Amino acid sequence: MSTDPMSNGAIIQLTDVYRTYTMGAEEVRALRGVSLTVMPNEYLAIMGPSGSGKSTLMNILGCLDTVTSGDYGLDGSQVSNLSDDELARVRNRKIGFVFQMFNLLPRATAVDNVALPLVYSDVPSAERRDRARHALEAVGLTDRMGHRPNELSGGQRQRVAIARALVNNPATLLADEPTGNLDTRTGNEIMALIDGLQDEGRTILLVTHETEISEHADRTIRLRDGGIESDEPNG
């Protein structure tokens, strides 16, 4: 008899997860039996060489991809076998994303970029702009709301991306190499901002290849060949 995968109070519970892709005649096993527990308000760094399964794991955690086999529980719900539409609703409600390349719409202002996730939540237009403004204020961009991405520095663009990730008030933030395109000083500012989000009660999962970035987290897992090679507390 199977047990409730979320009965331990975890916000994320992966149990024996496999992800296999078929590429022509070849089968690629991107994840091989990954089991992972993340508790609410935990700060987890994910590391590993190219091809280790980091991107696949993040796509599954972010409900951008589904498991081939195994179970994924997120915030009290089993999401392993949801339809694409159901996954999109979960993703929009429960997860915020921050990417290395910012992924901002080039012709949209900062406030319109931040408001975008709310469009898919059927939030009225006036409320969308109000919530987007508050999110930009929270990341220190009160004076840049009307600027487009090409009028912003790299650090400011990443702050817009973080504001967009927070506008739906998700419990979990997934950050994929969030300082990868930034100089050291700006990267430190962005990491201080992300660290503060844990202080506000959010769960943070951070993919990085830099040890000094991973040390911001409570715990680091290292992937190799689609499996977890190590899972250790920091400090």
PyMOL commands that set and color helices and strands:
alter all, ss='L'
color gray80, all
select helices_A, chain A and resi 54-61+84-94+110-119+125-138+142-144+149-151+154-166+184-199+211-214
alter helices_A, ss='H'
color red, helices_A
select strands_A, chain A and resi 12-23+26-38+43-47+69-74+77-78+95-99+172-176+203-207+219-224+227-233
alter strands_A, ss='S'
color yellow, strands_A
deselect
rebuild
show_as cartoon
